[in-house]
Amino acid sequence: MIVRLSRDEVRVCTLLATERWLAKYGSVDRPNYAEGKKNGYLEHELLANVRANVSEWAVASLTDTAWNVPWYPNELHPRRAKLPDVGNNFEVRTVRTRDSIPFWNKDNGKIIVGTKILDEDYYSQVEVYGWCNPEEYAKSQYRDEAIGGWRVPVTDLKEF
């Protein structure tokens, strides 16, 4: 399913991404994220925030549920870290270069939604691949030790 966003929707997602990035100014990256940045696997956090926000908004729009806007000061992270991205239990993941969606133990009890930004110039088209229950894929054949978690092929996701 492809979700098309207006320029205004992309602008708001981008503004909030900038605020999210600034709220975390000076914070220390988790070891796995720091390693990914060091090795060039991950894009700059500001772009990653735009990508995440646009994808989360697309899923919220598609499912007609609330977007739990990810802006908060660092000191609130312990209280907000377990909140889902969208609605009551959607955890949205975007892919850039892979054909699988990552998840970890912390995602148990949530629904993982896989997305990809289709137009890198304007971030106005999001492919929502579908969703999965992570417990169904927490098996050895899906294990990815490089991330300390698992990966679900996008072809295995259930459509909305």
C-alpha positions as CSV (number, residue, x, y, z in Angstrom):
1,M,0.0,0.0,0.0
2,I,1.4,3.4,-1.0
3,V,0.5,6.4,1.2
4,R,1.0,9.8,-0.4
5,L,1.7,12.7,1.9
6,S,1.0,16.4,1.2
7,R,3.7,19.0,1.3
8,D,2.2,20.3,4.6
9,E,2.3,16.8,6.2
10,V,6.0,16.3,5.2
11,R,6.8,19.8,6.5
12,V,5.3,19.1,9.9
13,C,7.0,15.8,10.1
14,T,10.3,17.5,9.2
15,L,9.8,20.3,11.7
16,L,9.2,17.7,14.5
17,A,12.2,15.7,13.3
18,T,14.4,18.8,13.8
19,E,12.9,19.4,17.3
20,R,13.5,15.7,18.2
21,W,17.1,15.9,17.0
22,L,17.7,19.1,19.0
23,A,16.0,17.7,22.2
24,K,18.5,14.9,22.1
25,Y,21.5,17.3,21.6
26,G,24.6,16.0,23.4
27,S,23.1,12.6,24.2
28,V,25.3,9.5,23.9
29,D,24.4,6.9,21.3
30,R,23.6,3.4,22.3
31,P,26.5,1.1,21.4
32,N,24.7,-0.6,18.5
33,Y,23.7,2.8,17.0
34,A,27.2,4.2,17.5
35,E,28.7,1.2,15.7
36,G,26.3,1.6,12.8
37,K,27.2,5.3,12.4
38,K,30.9,4.5,12.6
39,N,30.6,1.8,9.9
40,G,28.5,4.0,7.6
41,Y,25.4,1.8,7.8
42,L,23.1,4.4,9.3
43,E,22.3,7.8,8.0
44,H,22.6,11.0,10.0
45,E,20.1,11.1,12.9
46,L,18.3,14.2,11.5
47,L,17.5,12.4,8.3
48,A,16.6,9.2,10.2
49,N,14.2,11.3,12.3
50,V,12.5,12.7,9.2
51,R,12.2,9.2,7.7
52,A,10.8,7.8,10.9
53,N,8.3,10.7,11.4
54,V,7.0,10.5,7.8
55,S,6.6,6.8,8.0
56,E,4.9,6.9,11.4
57,W,2.5,9.6,10.1
58,A,1.8,7.5,7.0
59,V,0.9,4.5,9.2
60,A,-1.3,6.6,11.5
61,S,-3.1,8.0,8.4
62,L,-3.5,4.6,6.8
63,T,-4.9,3.0,10.0
64,D,-6.8,6.0,11.1
65,T,-5.1,5.9,14.5
66,A,-3.2,8.4,16.6
67,W,0.5,9.2,16.0
68,N,2.3,9.3,19.4
69,V,4.6,12.1,18.4
70,P,8.2,11.1,19.4
71,W,9.3,14.5,20.7
72,Y,10.2,14.7,24.4
73,P,13.2,15.9,26.4
74,N,15.9,13.3,27.2
75,E,14.9,13.2,30.9
76,L,11.5,11.8,30.0
77,H,12.9,8.9,27.9
78,P,12.6,6.3,30.7
79,R,8.9,7.1,31.0
80,R,8.2,7.3,27.2
81,A,10.5,4.7,25.7
82,K,7.9,2.0,25.8
83,L,5.2,3.9,24.2
84,P,4.3,2.7,20.7
85,D,4.9,4.9,17.6
86,V,1.3,4.7,16.4
87,G,-2.0,3.9,18.2
88,N,-1.9,1.5,21.1
89,N,0.6,-1.0,19.8
90,F,2.2,-0.2,16.3
91,E,5.9,0.0,16.2
92,V,6.9,1.4,12.8
93,R,10.2,0.5,11.2
94,T,11.6,1.9,8.0
95,V,14.1,0.3,5.6
96,R,16.4,2.0,3.2
97,T,18.7,-0.6,1.8
98,R,17.4,-3.9,3.2
99,D,14.4,-6.1,2.3
100,S,13.7,-7.1,5.9
101,I,12.4,-5.3,9.0
102,P,14.3,-5.5,12.2
103,F,12.9,-6.2,15.7
104,W,14.1,-7.0,19.1
105,N,12.9,-8.5,22.4
106,K,11.7,-5.1,23.5
107,D,9.1,-5.3,20.7
108,N,7.2,-8.3,22.2
109,G,3.6,-7.4,22.6
110,K,3.6,-4.9,19.8
111,I,2.8,-5.1,16.2
112,I,5.7,-4.3,13.9
113,V,4.8,-2.3,10.8
114,G,7.3,-2.2,7.9
115,T,7.7,0.8,5.6
116,K,10.0,2.4,3.0
117,I,10.2,5.9,1.7
118,L,9.8,5.7,-2.0
119,D,10.8,9.3,-3.0
120,E,14.1,10.3,-1.4
121,D,13.8,13.8,-2.7
122,Y,10.6,14.8,-1.0
123,Y,9.7,12.0,1.4
124,S,6.1,12.3,0.2
125,Q,5.5,8.6,-0.7
126,V,5.6,5.8,1.8
127,E,5.2,2.2,1.0
128,V,3.6,0.4,3.9
129,Y,4.5,-3.2,3.4
130,G,2.3,-4.5,6.2
131,W,2.6,-5.8,9.7
132,C,3.6,-8.8,11.8
133,N,3.5,-10.1,15.3
134,P,7.2,-10.3,16.3
135,E,6.7,-13.4,18.5
136,E,5.9,-15.4,15.3
137,Y,9.4,-14.5,13.8
138,A,11.6,-14.8,16.9
139,K,13.1,-18.0,15.5
140,S,16.6,-19.0,14.6
141,Q,16.1,-18.7,10.8
142,Y,15.2,-15.0,11.2
143,R,18.0,-14.2,13.8
144,D,20.5,-11.5,12.9
145,E,23.4,-11.5,15.3
146,A,24.7,-8.3,13.8
147,I,21.8,-6.4,15.3
148,G,21.2,-8.6,18.3
149,G,17.7,-9.2,17.1
150,W,15.7,-10.7,14.2
151,R,14.6,-9.6,10.7
152,V,11.3,-10.3,9.0
153,P,11.4,-10.3,5.2
154,V,9.0,-7.6,3.9
155,T,7.4,-10.3,1.7
156,D,6.2,-12.1,4.9
157,L,4.4,-9.1,6.3
158,K,0.6,-9.1,6.3
159,E,-1.2,-6.3,4.4
160,F,-3.5,-3.9,6.1
